[in-house]
Amino acid sequence: MEARYAELRRAVEDTPAVDAHAHNLVDTASSLPFLRCFSEADGDALAFAPHSLSFKRSLKDIAALYGCEASLDKVEEFRKAQGLSSIASKCFQAANISAILVDDGLVFDKMLELEAHKEFVPTVGRVLRIEWLAETIINDDSFSGSSWTLDSFTETFVAKLKSVASKIVGLKSIAAYRSGLEIDPCVSKTDAEDGLRKELTGQRPLRITNKSLIDYLFTCSLDIAVQCHLPMQIHTGFGDKDLDLRKCNPLHLRAVLEDERFVKCQLVLLHASYPYSKEASYLASVYSQVYLDFGLAIPKLSVQGMVSSLKELLELAPINKVMFSSDGYAFPETYYLGSRRARDVVYRVLSAACEDGDLSIQEATDAVEDIFRRNASDLYKLNVANGSIHQKTMIADSRIASSCVEQDVLFVRIVWNDASGQHRCRVVPAGRFYEIARNKGVGLTFASMGMTSFCDGPADGTNLTGVGEIRLMPDMSTLLRLPWSTREEMVIADMQIRPGEAWEYCPRYALRKVTKVLLDEFNVTMKAGFENEFYLRRKLVSEGHERWVPYDNSSYCSTSSFDGASSILQEVYSSLKVANIVVEQLHAEAGKGQFEVALKYVLCTLAADNLIYAREIIKSVARKHGLIATFLPKPDLNDIGSGSHVHLSLWKNDQNVFMGSNEYSHYGMSNVGEQFLAGVYHHLPSILAFTAPHPNSYDRIQPNTWSGAYLCWGKENREAPLRTACPPGVPLDMVSNFEIKSFDGCANPHLGLAAIVAAGIDGLRKGLKLPEPIESNPADYATKLKRLPQDLLESVESLAADKTLHQLIGDKLITAIIAVRKAEIDHYSKNPGAFGDLIHRY
């Protein structure tokens, strides 16, 4: 059966969802207990939540996403270590949500502003809760006078509603929580005035509960909804213990539904009206204005309960009236759980409908698009691009659901970065990719991680040959619709022996492995931000000979140089933005035709992926303009070199712990920061075999070129290979990060960062200390300071003797790295002219 419904399964998994009903996230410092993620219960009843089916299943779902043990303590440890930005990015990425509609009237401790949610999802709309608005007005100090009447209150309430009507996507009522759904649309003004007067005699802040006043507010709001063409969401069915479930049956709304004034107002019954799902389905089938939303029922019920509830909704209701929402609140995990389980339940219900003959497979596939995206987009009049999605710790706005793209996407590029730092890809036709390769991967020879920059065969000594095959497994969280070639997608792959089992030579696995050690042992994560330096060159043909010459001859930060390349850099910036890669600065560099694009720091695993995409985007956009962009460290021995400087910081519980404090500060660093940096300092000669991995790298690392030629460190010393930095906004006596200058465009970013993390772990384990900083040009201390390796052979020899990196990264992978480096050394020493071709490889 699974094979028969592969297309349906693919549509369910890949359709970017509009989350039509959710609430604000909270800061990690909020007093709201994480256990509330799993239950509507509160107080003493919350203690029983871990014994529910929903809790047990949801905890396993979250633990699987985080790659940690399925216990509440371990999940909470992971959350604290990663911080809100990281876990929210991970959850929203996995949830595949392209828009969220937020009811911000549910107030939590330390909840985020609406705008802050745009960090995690591209489209954020506001739903205005009418009871919250009324209570805000009443509780305002200016409303305390006894002279206020129902008319003056109504005037203020209506004026405020109209003033925000163009800034919201809908209204919402929680009348069910206050007085129930048996709303009288013809409530008299006398009764409403009496209700207002009674409310005003209460203690502040007031919580409106008077039925006559609630009914009056509801009716006034419907009037505005009709005038402004806004849908009204209505809480129906179950919730927390504040409501009387008997009064939450949507059948009580019949008087409102029959009122001719409101027949054009679209009403959305939330939460599948559980346990009144059949009743809700009936209402949607006989009243044109009634729509259904199944958030909260999914994922809070058992699997069978969720399936049963959705089946009941679809028994009578038109499919184009049924919508997904997560009812996410406070914790990013609630959004993920809502999406994950909704996709599973929708697949189960629709495939069963196909089996029963209710739907064809094509109709079921179309229903997926309706339920997850189209219905909400149409109802709430959203301008959401088909398929757009936001992914942070690595993520692509232009990801497109396969069900929507099979007609216009031809190829999917499955990308990996090898031991020599070259980008390579296998290209799979889109149909085959989504049918097979997406889940099964594609085959690749063992030899792939033994190749060099001059030969597409394994180097001697790598122990990798053409015998044996791995699987390139697409990491779908990295899927990107290519802005420069819109009929193609690109996805970064993991290298696995078989699906689910990592290959020990996989660079992404190597980085994940050491960052897990850093997290497990020290509860610390590392963030990274790369500065991409590159040369633009144009083709010059003279007397039949082709040469690639500098794009221009301007100087550092030249306005004319930037102006000349502005159209190219604008396209680069726009393409990076599509890939959700944040650019902090761009400028012309000191070399002829050299530029720099600096990227915002993110979690290091995401930063490495981002760097691969950034290089691909820059090179591809340049090629589109008839140029080449090269990241080669020293393409012209008579000009300035190009680096890929990386800024690094350490984080715990969403706080920068590299930076010092009033309690401890060593040249602006914390104790953890100093020890980590001391480890990097101690292992730097070995690290260079990863971060400066090519013989050409050492033509760049020279004194007096801001590339870091001597083994030292310094605060804001750009001649030191390790520079602690105090960017704007950081107190002058503190530093927030450190920069490694000796990182270049030939480096595999995952391997380079893995070596840095491994060295930092050693510093933390041993409590290593830094020497005194160098506060001037290190070349002035040439007789006292040790030179860093002056060629690749010295770095390789350091790495060969470095037991710590062998232990943390893995002997087999390091053996292969060393063999590749030695082959490069031998080849380019015998063929020095071969460097010229490398501008096309890096």
N, C-alpha and C positions, 0 to 999 in steps of 0.2 A: 504493500500500500504506500509506503514511504516514497518509493521510486516514482509511482504514479503521480504523486502530488509534489514532486520536486519543485516545479514552477511555483506552486502555491506557497510552499515552505520558503522559497527564496524571496517571494514578494513580502511575506509576513516579516521576515528577518530584516529585509533591506529597506523597506519603505520608511523614509524619515517621517516621524510622527509630529503632529500638532497636539501638544498637551493642553487640552481645552479647559482644564480646571486644576489649579494648584495654589500653593501658598508660599510665603517667603521662607528662604533659608535663614538659619541663625548662625552666628559666629560660634566658633568652637568654645569660647568662654561663656556661652549661654548656660544658665542654670537648668535648662530643660534637660531631663535625663535622657540618655540615648535609648533607653528601653522604650520610650514613647514612639520610637521609630516603628515598633512592631504592633502597637495596640492603641485603641481609642480609650482604653482604661486609664484611670488616674488614681492617685492616693493608694490605699491599701490594695485595691483590686489590681493595680499594675504589677504587683509582686507575683501574680499568678500567670502573667502573660507568657513566660517561658515554657509553660506547659501546654500551650496551644499548638495545633497543627501548623497554623500560619507562621508562628514564631520559629518553629524548628526548621521549616522549609526555607523561610526567608533568611535565617542566619546562615544556612549552608550556601544559599545563593550569593550572599555578600562575601562570605569567606572565600568562595571560589573566585569571585571577581578580584579580590585583594591578594589571593594566593597565600592566605594564612590559615591557621587552624580554625576549625569551625566552633569556636567558643566565643561567648560574649566578651570575655576579658581580652582575648587576642585581637578580636575585631576592634575593640576600643583602643587597644595599644597601637594598632596600625593607624587608626584615625588620628590619634594624637601625634604620632610621629610624622605623618604625611602632611597634616594641616588641611584646612578647608579648601584652599585653592586646588591642591593636588587631588583630593578625593572627589571634589565636585567635578573637576575636569574628567576624571576617570569614570564617574557614574554617568554623567551626561553623554560622554562619548559612547559608552556601552549601551546607553538607553536609546541612542539614535533619535534624539529629539531635535526638531528644527525650530520649534516655537513653543513658548509657554505663556499661558494666560493666567495671571496671578491675582487672586483675591487677597489683597493686602489688609483686609479688615480683621483677620485673625491675628491677634497681637501676641508675639512671643518675646521673651527676654533676649535682648541683643540681636534682633532680627535685622537682616540686611535690607538696605534700600532697594527699591525696584530696579534702579539703574544698574546696581552691582551684579544682577543676574546675567547681564549681557556679556560678562566675562566667560560664561559657560554655554550660552545658547544665543544664536544670532538675533532672534526675534522675541521680544518680551512685550506682552500686552497687559493692560490693567483691567481687572474686573472690579467694579465699585460695589461694595456691600452697603445696601441702603440703611440697614439698622446702625451700622458703624457711623455713617454720615450723620444720621439723626442724633445719635448719642454724642458725637463730637460737637454738634451745634448746641445741644442742651447743656452739656458739661462745660461749655465755654463760659468764662466769667461774665461776659457781657449778657448772658442769657439768664442771669440770676434774678432779675427784677420781676416783681409781681405783675407789672403792667403788660408782660408778654401774653399774647393770645394765640389761639390756634391759627388765626389768619397770619399774624406776623411770623409765627414759626414756619408755616407753610410757605410763605413768601421767601424766607431765607433758605429753606430746604430746597425748593424748586429752583431758585436762582443758582445755588451751588451745584445742583445736578446739571443744569443747563450749561454752566460755565466749564464743566469738565467733560461734557458729552462727546466733544470731538477728540478727546485725549484718552478715551477708554474704548474697550471693545464690547462691553456689556455690563449689565447690572446683575446683582445677586441679592437674594433674600434668604434669611435664615429664620423666617417666621415659624418654621416647624419647631425650632428650639425654644421659642418664646411662648406662643399661644396655640400652635398647631396650624394645620393646613386648611381647616374649615373656614376659609377667609370669606368675609361678607363684603363683596365689592360695592355694596350700597350702604355701607355703614354711615350713620348720620353724623353730621358735623358736631351736633350736640354731644353725642356719645364720645366722639374723638376728643372734643374739648375737655370733657369731664376726665377722660383718660389722661390727657396731658397734664391737667391740674393735679391729679393724683400722683403722677410720676414726679412732678416738681416738688412735692412735699417730701419725697424720699431723700435719703442720704446720698451725697455725691462721692465718687462719680456714679451717675445713674446708669442702670441697665434696663432698657425699656422692656416691659413684660405685659403691659396692659393690652388686652386683645383688641379693643376698639381702636386704640392708637396704632397698634401694629397693622390692623386691617386698613386703616386710613393711609398710613405710609405706603403700604403695598400698592394701593389703588393709585395714589398720586404718582408713584414711581412708574407704574404701568402706563399712565398717561404720557409721561416724559419719554418712556421707551418707544411708544408708538410714534410720537412726534419726531424723535431723533433716530428712528430705525435701529434701535439697540435690542438685542436679545436679553432676556431675563433668565438667569440661572436660579433654580429653586432647590434648596435642600429638601430631599425626600428620603424616606427610609431611615436606616440606622445611623448612629453616630455615638457621641459620648453620652454619659448618663444624664446630662442636662435636659434631654428631650424625653417626651412621652411618646414612645414608639407607636402607640395606638392612634395618635393624632398625626402621624407622618405618612399615612397612606395617601398616595396622590389622587385617589378617587374623591377625597375631600375637596379638591380644587374645582369640582364640576361647576359651581356657581361662577367662578372666574372664567372658566373655559366657555361657558354659555353666554357671557356678557358680550354683547355686540360691539362695545367700545374697544374691546381688546382682542378681537379675533385675528387682527393682523400682527399682534405682538408674539414673537416666537418665544416660547417657554421651554427651557431645558431642565428636565427632571434629572437631578444629579444622583449619583451613587447606585445606579440601577434600581433605585427605589427599594432595595432589598430590605425586608423579605417580601416586598410587594412588586416583584419584577413582572409578574403576569399582568397585574393591574396597569402598570406603566406601559407595557406593550400594547395593551388594549387601547389606552388613551392615545398613544401615538398613531394607532391605526385608524381612529375615527375622528380625531381632531387635527386639522392641518397644521395648527400652530405648535403642536407638542413634539419635542425632540428628546432624545435619551442620551445619557452620559453614564458610562459604567465604572468610573473611577471610584476608589475605596472598596467597592465589592471585590474588585481585583486591585490589589493582591491580598486583602485582609481575610478572605474566606479560604477554606480548604480548596484543594484542586477541584474536587467534585462539586463543591459549592460554587466556585467561580464558573465552571463549565455549565452547571445547571442554571445559574442566574443569566448568563449570556444567551443560552438556548431559549430561556423563557422570554427574554427581550425580543429575540428574533422570531418568536412563534407567530406574532402578528405584525410587529412594527416594520415599516419599510426600511430597508438597509440604508437608504440615504438619509435616515434620521437618527442613526445610531453612531455614537462617537466615543473615541478613546479619551481618557484622561488618566493621569497617575494619581490625582489628589495628593501629589507630593507636598510635603511640608517639613520645615525645620531642617531636616537631614537630607543630603543629596541621595542617600541610599533609597529613600522613599520614591524618588523619581525613577531610579533604576529598577526597583522591584516592581513598580507599577507597569513600566514598559516591558520588562522581561516577561512577566507573567501574562500580561495582556497578549503579547505576541504568541505565546504558547497556547493560551486558551482560544484565541481567535482561530488559530490553525486547527485545533482540535474540533471546534464547532463547525467551521466551514468545510473541512475535509469530511466530517460526518454527514453534513448536508449534501455533499457530492455523492457519498456512498448511498444515501437515501434517495437520491434522484431529485432533491429540491433544487440543486444548482449544478451547472456544468463547471468544469475546472476554470474556464475562462471567466465565468460569472463570479466564481468564488475569488479569483484573483482581482477582479475589478472591485469586489466588495472590500478587499483589504485596503485598497486605495481610498475608498469611501470612508471606511471606519477610522483609519489612522490619519488621514490627511484632508481629503477633499471636503467632507461634510463640514468639518470645523472651519476650514478656510473659507468656504462659501457662507456659512452661517454668520461668522464673526467678521466677514469682509476683510480677511487678512491678505496682505500683499506678501505672501511667503513664496519665494521661488521654489519651483518644483524640485524637491530633492535636496534643498540646502540643509546643511547640518554643521554644527560647531563642535570640533574635537580638540582640549588643552593639554592634558598632557600629552597630545598630539594629533592633530586633528584637522579635518578638511571641510570647509564650507561647501565645496562643490561636489561632495559625495552624492551619488545619484542611485536611487533604488533601481535594482536590475529590471524590475517590472516596467520601469518607465524609460529605460535607456537601451534596451536590446535592439531598438530600431535605429538608434543613432550612434551608439558606441560600438566601434569595430574591434578595438584591441584593448587588452589590459596588460600593462608592463609589470612584471614581477621583478622587483629590484633587490639586489644585495650589494654589499660593499666588501671587497675581498681583502686579503692580508696585505696586498700592495697598495690599498687605498683607492682602487679603481671602482667606479660604478659600473655594474653590469646588470643586464636584465634578460629575462626570458619573456617573450611576448605570446600571449594566448588570445585567440579570438574570444570576444566577449561571451558569446553563447556557451562555448565550452568552459570558459572560466567559471561562470556562475552555475553551470551544471555539475562540473567535476572538480576543477582545480581549486576553487575557493575552499572546499572542505578537504580535498584529498592531496592538494599540493601538486607540484611538478617535480620530476626527477632531475637530479644534478650529480655529476661525478664528484667523487672524493677529491679529485685533482683540483677542483675549483678554488680551494683555499690554499693551494700551493703555487699559484701562478704569480708571475712577476710582471713588472711594467714593460718588459721587452719580449716576453714569450708567453704564449697561451698554453703552456704545459707546466707541470709541477717541477719545482726546483729540486735538485738533489738534496737529500737529507730531510725533506719535509715529512717523510713516511706517508705521503699521500700520492696515490697513483690513479690511473684510469680504471682500476678495479674497485668496485663498490659504489653504491649510490645512496645519496641522501634525498630528503624531500625539502623543497622550498615551500614553506607553508605561509600563505599570505596572512599578514596581520591586518585584518579588515578595519581596525581602528585607524590605520594610516591611509586608507583609500582616498585618492585624490583624482578628481576630474581635471585633466590638464588644461590650464587656461590658454596655453599656446597651441594646443592641438585638441580641440574640443570633442573629437570623436575617439579619444583615448582616455584611459584611466591608468593610474600608477598606484602600486601598493608595495610596501616594504615587506620583505619576507624574513621569517625565522628559518634557521637551518635545523632540521630534525631528522633523526634516524628513521623514525616513523611518526605519524601524527601523534602529538602529545609528548614525545620523548626527545629532549634537546640533544643536538650533536655538540660534543665538547669543543669543536672548533668554531662554533657559531659566535661571531662578535657580539651580537645583541645579547645572547645568553651569558657571555662572559661579563658584560656590564651589569646585567640583572643579578648575577651571582654575587659579585662583590658588593653591590649596593644593598643586597639583602643582609650580608654580613655586617655592613656598617649600621644598618637599621637594627638588626637583632642584638648586636653587642653594645651599641652606644645610643640607640634610639635617635639616630641622626640621619638625615637625608642630605644630598648635595644637589645644588642647583647650578646651572651653567648657562652662560651667555657668550656666544661666539661673535668675533669681529671678522668678517670675510673681506680679505684684501685680494684683489684680482686685477689683471691687466686686460684691457680691451685692445684688440688688434684688428687691423683691416688689411685686406689683400691688396698687394701691389704687384702687377705683372709688368715686367720690363725686359724687353728683348727675349720674350718667350719664357722667362724665368719667373716663378711665383715666389713672392716673399710676403711674410706677415709682419707689418710694421706697426709702430705705436699709433693708437687712435688719435692722440694729440701730443703736444709737447709742453703742456702747462705745468704749473707748480702745485705744491701742497695746498689744499683747500681753495684752489683757484675757482673764482666765480665763472670765468669764461669756460673752463674745462667742464664744470658741472652743467653749464648752460648748453654746451655742445652735445653732451650726452643725456640731456634731460629727458628726451622722449624715450630713450632706452630705459633709464632708471625709473621713470614713471611706470613703465610696463612691468619692470621687475617688481617694484613696490606693490602694484596692484595684484600681480600674480602671487606674491608672498602673502598678501592679505587674504586672497581666496583660500590659500592653504592654512590660514589662521596662524601664520608666522608673523610675529610682531616685530616691526623694524623700529629701532630707537633713533638711529642717525644714519645719514649717508653723506659722503663727501669725496672730493677728489684727493687722492693720495700723492706722495712725493714723486713717484715714478712717472715716466712718460706714458700717458694713457692708463694710469692706475687709479682704481677707485676702491672705496670701502663701504660695506653695508653692515651695520652693527645690529645684532638681533637681541631681543629682550631675553633675560635669563628665565629659565624654566627648569623643572626637574631634569636632572642630567640625562636620564634615559630618553626623555622627550627631546631634549636639546640635540642629542646625537641624531635622532631621526630628522629633526628640523634642519640640521646642517646638510644632510644628504639632499633634502628637497630644495634647500636654498641654492646649493651648487647646481642642481639640475635646472632650476628656474633661471638662474643667472646665465648659465651657458646656453640654454635653449632660446631665451629671449635675444641674446646677442647673435646667435646663429640666424634667427629670424630676420635680423637687421643686416645680415651679410657680414657679420663680424665673428670673431671668436673671443670668448672669455677664458682666460687660463688662470688657474690657481697654483700653478707651478711655483715653488718657492723662489727660484732665481732664473727666470726665463732669459734674462739678459745679464751677463756677468758684469756689465758696466753700469747697471742701473740698480735701483733699490729693490730689495726682495719683498715678497708677499708672505704674510703670515696669516694664521687663523687663530689669533690670540683668543684665549678663553678666560673669562672671569668666573670665579667659583666662590660659592658661599655655602655655609652649613646651616641646616634648619631643623628645629625641633618644635613640635606643636605650633607650627605656622609662625615661629619666631626665629629671626636670624641669630644663631648662636655662635657664628664666627666673630661677630662684633663684641668688643669688650663692654664692660659695664662699670658702674661705680664701685662694685665689689671687687672686680679684678679686671685689669687692663695691662697687657704687655704690648707696648707700642700700638695700642688701640684694639688689640685682639683679646678674645676670651682665652681661657686656659685650653678649652677644646680646640679653638681656632689655632692657637700657637702649636699645639701638639700635632694637629693634622698637617699644618704647613711645614712643620719640622720633618715630618715623615716624607713629604713631597721633596723637600730640600735634600734630605739624605739619599733618596733614591733617584734624584733627577737625572744623573747620567744614564741610568737604566731606562727611565721613562722616555728619554729621547729616542730610543729604538722604536717606540710606538708613535710619538708625537712629531718627530723629525725623521721619518722612516726611509728617506731616499738619499743617495749620495749628493744629489742636488741641494738637499736641505742645508748642508753644511757650508755651501757657498753663500747662503743667506746669513747664517749665525756667525757674525763677525763683530769685533769690537767697533764701537762708535756708529752702529746702525740701528739702535733701538731693538735689537733682536735677542739680547741676553747671552753674551758669550762667556761670562765668568760665573762660577758657582757662588752665588750670593743672593741676598734679598734686600729690598729697601722699600720704604714707604714713599709712594709716588715717584719711584725711580724708574724711568722708562728704559734705562740701559741695563737694568737688572733682569734676569730671566724670571724672577718671582717678584712681583710688585704688589704690595698691599695698597688698596685704593680707598679714598675717601670722597665719594661722589657727592654732588650737591644734595643737601638735605641731611647729610650725616654730620654729627658734631665733629669739629676739626681735630679733636684729640682721639677720635675713634676711626676704625676702618670697617667697611661692611663686607669686603670681598678681597680676594687676591687674584692677580692675573698671571697666567703663564704665557710668556712671550714665545717660547720655543715650541710652538704648535703650528703646523702648517697644512697647506691644502693637499698634501700627499697622504696625510694621516687618515686612517680609518677612525672616525670619531668615537665609535663604541669602544674600540680597543684602546685608544688614547685615554679616554676618560676612565676606563677600567683600570689602567695602570696607575693613574692618579689616585683613584679611590683606594686601590690596594696599598699604595705607599702611605696614604693618609691613615688607613687602618693600622698600619705598623707604627706610625707615630703615636696614635692614641693608645695602642696596646702597651707600648714601651714608655709612654710619657716623655717623648723626646722633646728637647729644647732647641731653640734656634740660636745661632750665633748673633752677634750684634749686627744691626743693619748697616748697609753701605749707603751713605747719604750723598754721594757724588758719583761721578763717572767711575765705574769699576776699573776701567783701563788705567786710571791713575794709580791703582793698587796692583798692577799687573805682577809685580814681584812677590806680592803677598797672597793674592787670591789664586785659587786653582782654576784653570780653564775648564770649561765644560768640554766634552768630547769634540775634537776638531774635525772628525770625520765619522762616518757611519760605523766603521769597524770598531772604534773605541766604544761607541754606544752599545754595539752588539756584545762586545766582550764584557761590559758592565752588566748587561742583562743576563748573559750566560752564567755569571757568578752570583746573581741576585736570587737567593733562595726564597725570600719573602714573596716576590712576584711570581716565581714558579709555583709556590704553594697556593696562593690565592687565585691566580688566573688559570693555572693548569699546565703541567709539564708538556703535554702533547701539543697544545696550542703554541706555547712558547718555543718549543723545538721547531715547529713549522715556521714561525715568525723569523727565528734566527736563520733558518735555511734560506728563506726568501731574501732576507737582507744580505746574506753572504753572496747569493747569486747576483743580486743587484750590484754589489761592490765589484765583483769580478767582471761583470759585463761592461759596466761604464768606465772602469779603469782601462779596459782594452779598447773601448769604442767611445772615446770622449765626445765625438761628434753626434752620437745618438741622442744626447740631451735635447737637441733641437726639435725632435719629433714629439717630445713629451707635452708640448703645449696643446696637443690634440687629445691627450689622455687625462690630463689633470686641469 
